[in-house]
Amino acid sequence: MNETTITLEQVEHLKRTADVSYDDAREALIQADGDLLEAMIWLERQGKTQGGVSSYSTREGQSAGPQVEQAERRFYTSAQLPEKRPGESPAFWQKLKRWLLDNRLEAYHQASGNEIQIPVGIAAILLLLSFWFAAIILVVGFCFGWRYRFAGPDLNREDVNQVMEGINDTAGDVVTNVKNTWNSNINKRK
């Protein structure tokens, strides 16, 4: 396992469980190839845990001692049910925050190549607070050759952008039909 496959959740979990710094937890996970238990053992051997495990035994019939049993109980309990600490937001809110800020609505002009990016959260707020203004801006954008797509870690999927391309194509056809109708009406008057 390399550095890029170790997740922030793993590092935060080990940091809380072993009561070590972020850097120490990350280094331990790198050394242990992402294995949480091996990372705990590595931290203990490096002397970085706070009052952690002093010894352990794998021999049959021997107890590893109360410190080891207590550390294992603490580790597995927190692995299954991460404890909430004051000031920490639940995982749902962190994921929602990441989703709203890391994903974006992109408007790009076909001819000039200009591009505008807006975080999905801001686009949603604009849509909720001023629906008609946002709708008019989108329609006017279509009239002047702008197209829209979603990008980001959660929305940069083929199916999402196929839907957006369908909307862009339909809006482009409507704009072309309106322009043709407008031009034919002007030509009839001449």
Secondary structure by P-SEA (a helix, b strand, c coil): cccccccaaaaaaaaaaacccaaaaaaaaaaacccaaaaaaaaaaacccccccccccccccccccaaaaaaaaaaaaaaabbbbccccccaaaaaaaaaaccbbbbbbbccccbbbbbcaaaaaaaaaacaaaaaaaaaaaaaacccccccccccccaaaaaaaaaaaaaaaaaaaaaaaaaaaaaaaac
